[in-house]
Amino acid sequence: MTHAWFKVREADWERDGEALRHVRIAVFCIEQDVPSELEWDGIDGRCEHALAVDAGGRASGCGRLLPDGHIGRMAVLREWRDRGVGGALLEHFIALARERGHAVARLNAQTRAIPFYEAHGFAATGDEFDDAGIPHRAMSLALR
């Protein structure tokens, strides 16, 4: 998906790992104080990744789709927020989950981000829970 000032493209953990790590470290580890041992869960090599990049190829956001259809590690650099990057990444992963045959797309949203995900059709399910010291809720979207 291409926009006037950025595009979303598939990313490979081996080839694009540095850019993916850069965004996640900036957002999760530095900005949100998530311990690095929680951020790096060892499953990135089994996930499908995407990067949002600017016209110069610099990463502005990222995310991943787990083999079970969970969307995760959605992150957008502060200076790129409110410019459509997160929505474009999310729409990429919804389409990818549908393409992979998943009946439902699932994610664990930070509670402050619930309105963002609701705007894309997701509904919160279950009780609030703590993940890395940040309140979250499970959310899902029927794909069929």
HELIX and SHEET records of a PDB file:
HELIX    1   1 TRP A   13  ARG A   24  1                                  12    
HELIX    2   2 ILE A   25  GLU A   31  3                                   7    
HELIX    3   3 SER A   36  GLU A   39  1                                   4    
HELIX    4   4 ASP A   44  ARG A   46  5                                   3    
HELIX    5   5 ARG A   78  TRP A   80  5                                   3    
HELIX    6   6 VAL A   85  GLU A   99  1                                  15    
HELIX    7   7 THR A  111  ALA A  113  5                                   3    
HELIX    8   8 ILE A  114  GLU A  118  1                                   5    
SHEET    1   A 7 PHE A   6  ALA A  11  0                                        
SHEET    2   A 7 GLU A  48  ASP A  54 -1                                        
SHEET    3   A 7 ALA A  59  LEU A  65 -1                                        
SHEET    4   A 7 HIS A  70  VAL A  76 -1                                        
SHEET    5   A 7 VAL A 104  GLN A 110  1                                        
SHEET    6   A 7 ILE A 134  ALA A 142 -1                                        
SHEET    7   A 7 ALA A 123  ASP A 131 -1                                        
END                                                                             
